[in-house]
Amino acid sequence: MAHEGASAAMLLHFRKDIIEAARKADKGIIDIMMNKTWTELKMLVPYERYRHPEGLTDLREQIEAENEGVSIPPTSMRWKRAKRSIEEQY
């Protein structure tokens, strides 16, 4: 378990342990490295479940509840496209 604020560089010190744990989920994982291009985490979630006006709040609370020590600022989560665009596609 990493403390809140742990950087990718800090986590790489535990490369062996992280790879071992990741291989329990997917045997094809062979290595980890610091991602130098992404500054945000992008997630694919079932839209229908979070479609209501408080959907992103519910998702944020669920992520925090399932990951001890994780704190997501309320304004940091957003849909990647305008809600109207998503609704039209949905």
PyMOL commands that set and color helices and strands:
alter all, ss='L'
color gray80, all
select helices_A, chain A and resi 8-25+47-50+55-66+74-76+83-89
alter helices_A, ss='H'
color red, helices_A
deselect
rebuild
show_as cartoon
